[in-house]
Amino acid sequence: MYHISDIKKFLRCERLYCYGKDENNAFKPYLRSDENVIDLLKVYLGIGECYEGVRNDQTDRFLSQINDHEWFIHPRFMDGQMRANVPFMHKKGDSFDLYFIYYGTQVRELDTLTYRICLKMLKKLGLKIDEIYLIRLNGDYVNQGKLEPEKLFLCENMYGRRRIKDIVEEVDVDYEAYIEKMNSFDPEANPPKKTRYCKLNGICQYYKQCFPNEEEEADDSILTLVSSQYKNRMYESGVRHLKDVDPSLLEGNRVQYAQVMASRNGGVFIDRYPLAAWLDKISKRPISFIDFEWDRYLIPTYEKMRPMDVVCFEFALYYIDENGHMEHRTFVGTGDCRREFVEALIEYLPKEGPILAYNAIGAECLRLQELAQIFPEYGEELQKIIARFYDLAIPFTEGLVYDVRMKGNYSLKQLVDICSDYSYKDLDIYDGMEAVFSWRDIEKTDPDQGNKIVENLKEYCSLDAYGLFLVYKWLIKLMLES
């Protein structure tokens, strides 16, 4: 039996689908929702008594009750090997309206494949569909102390200036043809092809299965060239190293230049004068190194929150005082700990001196701007803290420094691996999303296990903060050596 998610995965990458179809990985949502969205939508749509589908429902159950209800929640239906369901169906006389859900505040793109498959399957069952609606979150809604489902959502049957049903019906979808291709695809008989999905938002978990020999590639492999649409073409033409790049196939940004020069200069490139000027800006002590962790909420659970807002639940801080001594502070909260987070941050941070974070403007500084709006009584103090931030990613994203061991990846973890003996692989919590998932479990477990999670969180976040210090020290070392 196939689901629409299987077709989407297959269309993205045939091998991704084949390698993953027998795995039963528990789904962990990126967006947190402590409330049941379907229950909130029942209030929003004014639904009382209704039909509710359950897992593994057969089509007959839905059809047998089609005259007994006005509203249908997750009715499940099949056509051959294809199984699908619709979040909400509303019966109006002899026709139905379909309601799909968009988990966000701004609809970037319609999920037309899902809508088209569901519409075609329902029509094959002999049902007449009148309208297709899309429900999304109201980005202007603010929780004033109690959730109000009537104001939390927006429902529209238009996308831009066009009716959604017209957009859906203008293209037919042959899901049976997709299923035939999925049944016949043999990964052994079809060699892998590199696409943008292979390393989009992190390396694919099956990358090594597709390209087992790539580990043998040199650190300065042409395949590490960032922001390049031609690197695979160059590799296939026999170019193996960055130093041998075809200049006519370069986009010409500063990081690419740094990569090529590092390959030609023995492995490291430093743009000395801009790097020296940047380091000079942050030479004053005390100097602080800080990292935040936060969770993003789909539904604004707490007061003064909007849909998709975050709760900062942890920070780790290292700072070097005027005498060269290093101090370490951490904070981990639970539940709505936003105020406690702000108060601990103000208490622990030195009152002056530069503050270093990684991707600071789009991460830590943005979070502090949000907290300043929520807690105006701390606004002035938080604005002063924001003004002291410096982004430690700048030397790398601006092409001031490149080491071929980065392999085109200038994440903090990659840099820590290069400049020290520390490794995230030794930690119980090893990345940001794992930290979020672990934090969500604190209040669900017994106190001993909760305390263990807190300690693991502190260990992970502290390595991020200490890693900033290690990278800073490495930059100074490179500068002195140059």
ZATI-88545 format. One record per residue (C-alpha): x, y, z; residue in one letter. Coordinates in Angstrom, 3 decimals. Each point is the difference from the previous one (the first is absolute). Layout:
TORTOR      east     north        up  residu
TORTOR         X         Y         Z       a
...
This chain:
TORTOR      east     north        up  residu
TORTOR     0.000     0.000     0.000       m
TORTOR     1.304     3.447    -0.933       y
TORTOR    -0.581     3.423     1.529       h
TORTOR     0.441     3.428    -1.535       i
TORTOR     3.128     0.484     2.119       s
TORTOR     1.546    -3.014    -1.779       d
TORTOR    -0.559     1.609    -3.407       i
TORTOR     1.472     3.294     1.203       k
TORTOR     3.085    -1.759     1.286       k
TORTOR     0.369    -1.963    -3.249       f
TORTOR    -0.328     3.138    -2.132       l
TORTOR     2.668     1.688     2.092       r
TORTOR     2.402    -2.945    -0.260       c
TORTOR    -0.808    -3.553    -1.070       e
TORTOR     2.789    -1.452     2.134       r
TORTOR    -1.081     1.983     3.054       l
TORTOR    -3.384    -1.684    -0.249       y
TORTOR     1.408    -3.492    -0.615       c
TORTOR     2.531     0.133     2.836       y
TORTOR    -2.476     1.389     2.499       g
TORTOR    -3.227    -1.851    -0.768       k
TORTOR     0.651    -2.901     2.385       d
TORTOR     1.191     2.168     2.878       e
TORTOR    -2.400     0.784     2.812       n
TORTOR     1.454     3.198     1.442       n
TORTOR    -2.152     1.813     2.524       a
TORTOR    -0.972     3.417    -1.344       f
TORTOR     1.229     2.924     2.081       k
TORTOR    -1.631     3.275    -1.017       p
TORTOR     2.221     3.054    -0.437       y
TORTOR    -2.838     2.231     1.205       l
TORTOR    -1.273    -0.547     3.518       r
TORTOR    -3.721    -0.096     0.685       s
TORTOR    -1.242    -0.725     3.494       d
TORTOR    -3.573     0.398    -1.224       e
TORTOR    -1.912    -2.289    -2.334       n
TORTOR    -0.323     1.980    -3.231       v
TORTOR    -2.992    -2.043    -1.186       i
TORTOR    -1.894     0.740     3.231       d
TORTOR     0.742     3.729    -0.394       l
TORTOR    -1.194    -0.117    -3.605       l
TORTOR    -3.210    -1.724     1.042       k
TORTOR    -0.741     3.054     2.138       v
TORTOR     1.057     2.377    -2.793       y
TORTOR    -2.246    -1.739    -2.565       l
TORTOR    -2.876    -0.424     2.456       g
TORTOR     0.001    -3.795    -0.242       i
TORTOR    -2.006    -1.972     2.517       g
TORTOR    -1.064    -3.574    -0.723       e
TORTOR     2.015    -1.402    -2.906       c
TORTOR     1.624    -3.013    -1.650       y
TORTOR     3.627    -0.579     0.994       e
TORTOR     2.242    -2.359    -1.904       g
TORTOR     2.518    -2.258     1.718       v
TORTOR     3.246    -1.565    -1.144       r
TORTOR    -0.388    -2.850    -2.513       n
TORTOR    -3.629     0.899    -0.725       d
TORTOR    -1.401    -1.548    -3.160       q
TORTOR    -1.843     2.053    -2.601       t
TORTOR    -3.257    -1.848     0.721       d
TORTOR    -0.235     1.388     3.532       r
TORTOR     0.155     3.559    -1.298       f
TORTOR    -2.471    -0.605    -2.837       l
TORTOR    -2.447    -1.884     2.235       s
TORTOR    -0.398     3.061     2.241       q
TORTOR     0.063     2.652    -2.673       i
TORTOR    -3.698     0.808     0.458       n
TORTOR     0.145     0.020     3.808       d
TORTOR     2.268     2.991     0.611       h
TORTOR     0.604     3.575    -1.110       e
TORTOR     3.689     0.120     0.951       w
TORTOR     2.680    -2.626    -0.585       f
TORTOR     3.422     0.147     1.700       i
TORTOR     2.831    -1.939    -1.632       h
TORTOR    -2.197    -2.292    -2.099       p
TORTOR     2.277    -2.649    -1.521       r
TORTOR    -0.495    -1.466    -3.470       f
TORTOR     1.879    -2.196    -2.462       m
TORTOR     0.339    -0.587    -3.715       d
TORTOR     1.981    -3.096    -0.876       g
TORTOR     3.358     0.358     1.783       q
TORTOR    -0.543     3.671     0.817       m
TORTOR    -1.214     1.141     3.424       r
TORTOR    -0.832     3.604     0.983       a
TORTOR    -2.032     2.106     2.408       n
TORTOR    -1.261     3.571     0.262       v
TORTOR     0.206     1.955     3.282       p
TORTOR    -3.591     1.300    -0.250       f
TORTOR    -2.913    -0.580    -2.381       m
TORTOR    -3.246     1.946     0.245       h
TORTOR    -3.141    -1.398    -1.608       k
TORTOR    -2.300     2.545    -1.619       k
TORTOR    -2.971    -1.647    -1.667       g
TORTOR     1.367    -2.339    -2.666       d
TORTOR     3.540     1.468    -0.034       s
TORTOR     2.960     0.450     2.338       f
TORTOR     2.500     2.687     0.906       d
TORTOR     3.554    -1.132     0.799       l
TORTOR     2.105     1.660     2.682       y
TORTOR     3.782    -0.442     0.065       f
TORTOR     2.375     1.400     2.650       i
TORTOR     3.107     2.112    -0.537       y
TORTOR     2.228    -0.044     3.085       y
TORTOR     1.262     3.544    -0.257       g
TORTOR    -1.090     3.616    -0.211       t
TORTOR     0.922     0.789    -3.631       q
TORTOR    -0.770    -2.497    -2.783       v
TORTOR     3.219    -0.149    -2.002       r
TORTOR    -1.150    -2.713    -2.382       e
TORTOR    -3.093    -2.139    -0.442       l
TORTOR     0.368    -3.725     0.583       d
TORTOR    -1.710    -0.626    -3.322       t
TORTOR     1.140    -3.627    -0.279       l
TORTOR    -1.890    -0.910     3.182       t
TORTOR    -3.089     1.953    -0.997       y
TORTOR    -0.062    -1.473    -3.520       r
TORTOR     0.366    -3.591     1.159       i
TORTOR    -2.719     0.377     2.653       c
TORTOR    -2.342     1.748    -2.432       l
TORTOR     0.470    -2.646    -2.685       k
TORTOR    -0.521    -2.880     2.438       m
TORTOR    -3.168     1.550     1.409       l
TORTOR    -1.379     0.599    -3.486       k
TORTOR     0.689    -3.653    -0.878       k
TORTOR    -2.120    -0.893     3.030       l
TORTOR    -2.840     1.955    -1.587       g
TORTOR     0.139     2.995     2.331       l
TORTOR    -0.554     3.547    -1.233       k
TORTOR     2.442     2.605     1.330       i
TORTOR    -1.126     3.616     0.084       d
TORTOR     2.798     2.005     1.663       e
TORTOR     3.510    -0.560     1.351       i
TORTOR     0.982     2.087     3.003       y
TORTOR     3.373     0.484     1.630       l
TORTOR     0.184     0.736     3.731       i
TORTOR     3.096     1.783     1.304       r
TORTOR     1.097     1.683     3.195       l
TORTOR    -0.750     3.688     0.500       n
TORTOR     3.414     1.659     0.301       g
TORTOR    -1.538     3.077     1.669       d
TORTOR    -1.592    -1.970     2.821       y
TORTOR     1.498     0.516     3.461       v
TORTOR    -0.830    -2.189     2.985       n
TORTOR    -1.469     2.356     2.614       q
TORTOR     0.011    -2.615     2.757       g
TORTOR    -2.438    -2.490    -1.550       k
TORTOR    -0.060    -1.658    -3.415       l
TORTOR    -2.840     1.161    -2.241       e
TORTOR    -0.361    -2.488    -2.902       p
TORTOR    -2.500     2.310    -1.717       e
TORTOR     2.796     2.580    -0.496       k
TORTOR     2.965    -2.366    -0.266       l
TORTOR    -0.694    -1.258    -3.535       f
TORTOR    -0.834     1.376    -3.439       l
TORTOR    -1.863    -1.945    -2.692       c
TORTOR     0.193     0.839    -3.721       e
TORTOR    -1.029    -1.563    -3.289       n
TORTOR     2.239     2.351    -2.013       m
TORTOR     3.745    -0.050    -0.642       y
TORTOR     1.024     3.391    -1.246       g
TORTOR    -2.768     0.977    -2.382       r
TORTOR    -0.929    -3.530    -0.998       r
TORTOR    -2.414    -2.506     1.437       r
TORTOR     1.877    -2.930     1.528       i
TORTOR    -2.294    -2.582    -1.581       k
TORTOR     0.648     1.496    -3.458       d
TORTOR     3.767    -0.257     0.572       i
TORTOR    -0.334    -3.609     1.113       v
TORTOR    -2.229    -1.057    -2.902       e
TORTOR     2.120     1.548    -2.758       e
TORTOR     2.518    -2.891     0.168       v
TORTOR    -0.804    -3.692     0.216       d
TORTOR     2.155    -2.278     2.143       v
TORTOR     0.608    -3.637    -0.918       d
TORTOR     0.826    -1.521     3.374       y
TORTOR    -0.335    -3.508    -1.426       e
TORTOR     2.930     0.739    -2.332       a
TORTOR     2.042     1.179     2.970       y
TORTOR    -0.799    -3.203     1.875       i
TORTOR     1.030    -2.090    -3.006       e
TORTOR     3.379     1.770    -0.095       k
TORTOR     0.421    -0.437     3.754       m
TORTOR    -0.721    -3.712    -0.275       n
TORTOR     2.484    -0.504    -2.826       s
TORTOR     2.850     2.248     1.150       f
TORTOR     3.171    -1.920     0.857       d
TORTOR     2.722     2.066     1.723       p
TORTOR     2.621    -2.570    -0.953       e
TORTOR    -0.788     0.363    -3.703       a
TORTOR    -0.177     3.811     0.074       n
TORTOR     3.250     1.781     0.923       p
TORTOR    -0.408     2.928     2.403       p
TORTOR     0.015     3.560    -1.280       k
TORTOR     0.959     2.981     2.111       k
TORTOR    -2.733     2.585     0.432       t
TORTOR    -0.445     3.008     2.257       r
TORTOR    -1.913    -2.216     2.420       y
TORTOR     3.089    -2.104     0.801       c
TORTOR     1.361     2.703     2.304       k
TORTOR    -3.000     2.270     0.426       l
TORTOR    -0.427     1.011     3.665       n
TORTOR     2.680    -2.494     0.991       g
TORTOR     1.297    -3.116    -1.646       i
TORTOR    -2.545    -2.698    -0.910       c
TORTOR     0.071    -2.987     2.345       q
TORTOR     0.444    -2.314    -2.993       y
TORTOR     2.750     2.053    -1.638       y
TORTOR     2.741    -2.532     0.787       k
TORTOR    -2.094    -2.816    -1.430       q
TORTOR    -0.334     1.882    -3.262       c
TORTOR     3.576     1.248    -0.134       f
TORTOR     2.121    -2.465     2.040       p
TORTOR     3.287     1.089    -1.572       n
TORTOR    -0.357     3.698     0.673       e
TORTOR     1.784    -0.268     3.365       e
TORTOR     3.132    -0.594    -2.022       e
TORTOR    -0.294     3.462    -1.543       e
TORTOR     2.572     2.556     1.139       a
TORTOR    -0.900     2.775     2.427       d
TORTOR     0.318     2.462    -2.879       d
TORTOR    -2.222    -2.031    -2.314       s
TORTOR    -1.818     2.026    -2.640       i
TORTOR    -3.175    -1.494     1.501       l
TORTOR     0.465     2.249     3.058       t
TORTOR    -0.363     3.189    -2.066       l
TORTOR    -2.791     2.009     1.618       v
TORTOR    -2.878     1.689    -1.839       s
TORTOR     1.035    -1.672    -3.245       s
TORTOR    -2.394    -1.300    -2.611       q
TORTOR     2.850    -1.392    -2.084       y
TORTOR     2.125    -1.993     2.467       k
TORTOR    -1.534    -3.342    -0.987       n
TORTOR     0.573     0.802    -3.674       r
TORTOR     3.647     0.856     0.717       m
TORTOR     0.433    -3.189     2.021       y
TORTOR    -1.432    -2.115    -2.807       e
TORTOR     2.399     1.705    -2.453       s
TORTOR     2.985    -1.099     2.086       g
TORTOR     0.605     3.021     2.276       v
TORTOR     0.725    -1.351     3.464       r
TORTOR     1.508     2.873     2.012       h
TORTOR    -1.051     3.564     0.695       l
TORTOR     3.348     1.296    -1.224       k
TORTOR    -0.811    -1.357    -3.482       d
TORTOR    -3.403     1.668    -0.233       v
TORTOR    -1.157     1.372    -3.338       d
TORTOR    -0.289     3.779     0.684       p
TORTOR    -2.740     0.355    -2.603       s
TORTOR    -2.192    -2.331     2.101       l
TORTOR     0.406     1.966     3.223       l
TORTOR    -2.766     2.230     1.288       e
TORTOR     2.769     2.116     1.448       g
TORTOR    -1.010     0.607     3.610       n
TORTOR     2.553     0.652     2.766       r
TORTOR    -0.317    -3.425     1.625       v
TORTOR     0.677    -1.770    -3.302       q
TORTOR     3.093     2.169    -0.451       y
TORTOR     1.155    -0.903     3.529       a
TORTOR    -0.530    -3.711    -0.730       q
TORTOR     2.016     0.060    -3.216       v
TORTOR     2.815     2.006     1.576       m
TORTOR     0.138    -2.344     3.016       a
TORTOR     0.357    -2.950    -2.375       s
TORTOR     2.823     1.779    -1.838       r
TORTOR     1.749     1.222     3.184       n
TORTOR     0.410    -3.268     1.888       g
TORTOR    -3.393    -0.270     1.645       g
TORTOR    -0.696     3.345     1.707       v
TORTOR    -0.967     3.441    -1.285       f
TORTOR    -0.065     3.152     2.134       i
TORTOR    -0.989     3.453    -1.183       d
TORTOR     2.289     1.611     2.567       r
TORTOR    -0.951     3.679     0.130       y
TORTOR    -3.810    -0.417     0.179       p
TORTOR     0.421    -2.824     2.543       l
TORTOR     2.352     2.117     2.125       a
TORTOR    -2.459     2.906    -0.097       a
TORTOR    -2.866    -2.284     1.019       w
TORTOR     1.958    -1.574     2.872       l
TORTOR     1.038     3.446     1.201       d
TORTOR    -3.682     0.905     0.501       k
TORTOR    -0.417    -2.789     2.554       i
TORTOR     3.336     0.295     1.819       s
TORTOR    -1.391     1.761     3.077       k
TORTOR    -0.605    -1.987     3.208       r
TORTOR    -2.154    -1.285     1.492       p
TORTOR    -0.885    -2.050    -3.075       i
TORTOR    -3.016    -2.336     0.088       s
TORTOR    -0.893    -3.109    -1.996       f
TORTOR    -3.655    -1.027     0.086       i
TORTOR    -2.421    -2.456    -1.594       d
TORTOR    -3.814    -0.175     0.256       f
TORTOR    -2.384    -2.935    -0.451       e
TORTOR    -3.708     0.483    -0.723       w
TORTOR    -3.137    -1.848    -1.037       d
TORTOR    -2.461     1.257    -2.627       r
TORTOR    -3.725    -0.268     0.774       y
TORTOR    -2.570    -0.553    -2.732       l
TORTOR    -2.824     1.134     2.272       i
TORTOR     0.662     3.009     2.297       p
TORTOR    -0.270    -1.900     3.258       t
TORTOR     1.038     2.800     2.333       y
TORTOR    -1.086     3.595     0.537       e
TORTOR     1.323     2.624    -2.468       k
TORTOR     1.004    -2.707    -2.482       m
TORTOR    -0.936    -0.053    -3.681       r
TORTOR    -0.190    -3.119    -2.186       p
TORTOR     3.498    -1.298    -0.853       m
TORTOR     1.630     1.923     2.889       d
TORTOR     2.854    -1.506     1.998       v
TORTOR     0.797    -0.604     3.664       v
TORTOR     3.687     0.337     0.878       c
TORTOR     0.592    -2.690     2.581       f
TORTOR     3.804    -0.101     0.377       e
TORTOR     3.204     1.935    -0.327       f
TORTOR     3.622    -0.810     0.742       a
TORTOR     2.520     2.759     0.615       l
TORTOR     3.764     0.156     0.287       y
TORTOR     1.764     3.295     0.569       y
TORTOR     3.591     1.102     0.528       i
TORTOR     0.342     2.833     2.501       d
TORTOR     2.524     2.830     0.063       e
TORTOR     2.524    -2.216     1.819       n
TORTOR    -0.217    -2.819    -2.524       g
TORTOR    -2.088    -2.302     2.205       h
TORTOR    -2.781    -2.004    -1.683       m
TORTOR    -3.422    -0.318     1.611       e
TORTOR    -2.837    -2.346    -0.997       h
TORTOR    -3.758     0.450     0.524       r
TORTOR    -3.017    -1.974    -1.239       t
TORTOR    -3.782     0.285     0.135       f
TORTOR    -2.627    -2.656    -0.809       v
TORTOR    -3.666     0.722     0.624       g
TORTOR    -3.226    -1.941    -0.457       t
TORTOR    -3.450     0.995    -1.204       g
TORTOR    -0.455     3.716    -0.604       d
TORTOR     3.455     0.997     1.212       c
TORTOR     0.387     3.113    -2.187       r
TORTOR     0.146     2.483     2.889       r
TORTOR     2.400    -2.180     1.984       e
TORTOR     2.171    -0.300    -3.103       f
TORTOR     0.222     3.799    -0.366       v
TORTOR     0.685     0.599     3.678       e
TORTOR     2.736    -2.664     0.139       a
TORTOR     1.605     1.363    -3.167       l
TORTOR     0.106     3.553     1.374       i
TORTOR     1.388    -1.257     3.311       e
TORTOR     2.730    -2.264    -1.437       y
TORTOR     1.284     2.065    -2.942       l
TORTOR     2.837     2.471     0.665       p
TORTOR    -1.322     3.556    -0.194       k
TORTOR     2.404     0.969    -2.778       e
TORTOR     2.253    -1.462    -2.660       g
TORTOR    -0.689    -1.871    -3.257       p
TORTOR    -2.309    -3.013    -0.114       i
TORTOR     0.703    -2.682    -2.600       l
TORTOR    -2.553    -2.434    -1.423       a
TORTOR    -0.227    -1.985    -3.226       y
TORTOR    -2.463     1.389    -2.565       n
TORTOR    -0.788     2.520     2.722       a
TORTOR    -2.141     2.435    -2.013       i
TORTOR    -2.478    -2.618    -1.216       g
TORTOR     0.013    -1.986     3.222       a
TORTOR     0.913     1.420     3.425       e
TORTOR    -0.600     3.657    -0.912       c
TORTOR    -3.348    -0.801    -1.600       l
TORTOR    -1.090    -1.932     3.084       r
TORTOR     0.964     2.915     2.245       l
TORTOR    -1.950     2.439    -2.183       q
TORTOR    -3.064    -2.197     0.430       e
TORTOR     0.499    -0.218     3.764       l
TORTOR     0.404     3.787     0.207       a
TORTOR    -3.465     0.391    -1.550       q
TORTOR    -1.547    -2.545     2.359       i
TORTOR     1.627     1.502     3.095       f
TORTOR     0.265     3.768    -0.637       p
TORTOR     1.181     0.522     3.578       e
TORTOR     3.267    -1.674    -1.085       y
TORTOR     0.005     1.526    -3.482       g
TORTOR     2.680     2.640     0.532       e
TORTOR     2.368    -2.438     1.685       e
TORTOR    -0.498    -2.627    -2.714       l
TORTOR     0.622     2.565    -2.749       q
TORTOR     3.339     0.864     1.609       k
TORTOR     0.896    -3.691     0.031       i
TORTOR    -0.984    -0.384    -3.668       i
TORTOR     2.261     2.902    -0.953       a
TORTOR     3.002    -1.874     1.443       r
TORTOR    -0.426    -3.136    -2.129       f
TORTOR     2.497    -1.062    -2.661       y
TORTOR    -0.574    -2.884    -2.399       d
TORTOR     2.866    -2.501     0.091       l
TORTOR    -1.255    -1.471    -3.291       a
TORTOR     0.977     3.171    -1.898       i
TORTOR     3.670    -0.919    -0.647       p
TORTOR    -1.187    -3.206    -1.661       f
TORTOR    -3.145     1.127    -1.801       t
TORTOR     1.875     3.036    -1.382       e
TORTOR     2.912    -2.108    -1.245       g
TORTOR     2.595     1.528     2.358       l
TORTOR     1.126    -3.461     1.135       v
TORTOR    -0.219    -3.414    -1.607       y
TORTOR     1.594    -3.299     0.949       d
TORTOR    -0.480    -2.854    -2.476       v
TORTOR    -0.884    -2.277     2.937       r
TORTOR    -3.262     1.933     0.188       m
TORTOR    -1.010    -1.818    -3.220       k
TORTOR    -2.384     2.794    -0.932       g
TORTOR    -1.723    -0.141     3.386       n
TORTOR     0.503     2.924     2.388       y
TORTOR    -2.356    -1.111     2.754       s
TORTOR     1.231     0.480     3.558       l
TORTOR     0.205    -3.756     0.507       k
TORTOR     2.232    -0.401    -3.045       q
TORTOR     2.296     2.776     1.198       l
TORTOR     0.241    -1.449     3.516       v
TORTOR     1.010    -3.349    -1.498       d
TORTOR     2.761     1.728    -1.989       i
TORTOR     1.474     2.235     2.675       c
TORTOR    -0.248    -2.269     3.072       s
TORTOR    -0.226    -3.534     1.337       d
TORTOR    -3.576     0.544     1.194       y
TORTOR    -2.779    -1.939    -1.707       s
TORTOR    -3.799     0.181     0.148       y
TORTOR    -0.076    -3.716    -0.789       k
TORTOR     0.942    -0.736     3.608       d
TORTOR    -3.109     1.755     1.384       l
TORTOR    -3.402    -1.520     0.807       d
TORTOR    -1.555     3.055    -1.717       i
TORTOR     1.922     0.744    -3.188       y
TORTOR    -1.980     2.605    -1.987       d
TORTOR    -2.536     2.784     0.364       g
TORTOR    -3.123    -1.962    -0.906       m
TORTOR     0.969    -2.829     2.336       e
TORTOR     0.323     2.656     2.723       a
TORTOR    -3.526     1.228    -0.785       v
TORTOR    -1.488    -3.507     0.011       f
TORTOR     1.756    -0.782     3.301       s
TORTOR    -1.241     3.242     1.588       w
TORTOR    -3.583    -0.883    -0.966       r
TORTOR     0.368    -3.228     1.996       d
TORTOR     1.119     1.588     3.288       i
TORTOR    -3.483     0.539     1.402       e
TORTOR    -1.212    -3.390    -1.259       k
TORTOR     2.576    -2.054     1.920       t
TORTOR     0.772    -0.713     3.637       d
TORTOR     2.185     2.521     1.882       p
TORTOR     3.181    -2.086    -0.260       d
TORTOR    -0.296    -0.375    -3.754       q
TORTOR    -0.967     3.663    -0.312       g
TORTOR     3.130     1.036     1.886       n
TORTOR     2.079    -2.223    -2.267       k
TORTOR    -1.478     1.722    -3.071       i
TORTOR     0.808     3.406     1.499       v
TORTOR     3.618    -1.024     0.537       e
TORTOR     0.239    -1.321    -3.559       n
TORTOR    -1.451     3.257    -1.312       l
TORTOR     2.527     2.031     1.972       k
TORTOR     2.834    -2.158    -1.310       e
TORTOR    -1.091     0.436    -3.633       y
TORTOR    -0.709     3.731     0.142       c
TORTOR     3.192     0.623     1.976       s
TORTOR     2.058    -1.676    -2.714       l
TORTOR    -1.617     2.341    -2.525       d
TORTOR     0.965     3.004     2.136       a
TORTOR     3.493    -1.321     0.753       y
TORTOR     0.357    -0.859    -3.685       g
TORTOR    -0.373     3.713    -0.741       l
TORTOR     2.996     0.665     2.223       f
TORTOR     1.998    -2.758    -1.709       l
TORTOR    -0.748     1.415    -3.465       v
TORTOR     0.828     3.539     1.171       y
TORTOR     3.313    -1.210     1.403       k
TORTOR     0.693    -1.864    -3.262       w
TORTOR    -0.599     3.148    -2.054       l
TORTOR     2.508     1.888     2.127       i
TORTOR     2.505    -2.829    -0.399       k
TORTOR    -0.430     0.016    -3.796       l
TORTOR     0.425     3.755    -0.038       m
TORTOR     3.202    -0.125     2.036       l
TORTOR     1.427    -2.811    -2.132       e
TORTOR    -0.736     1.901    -3.178       s
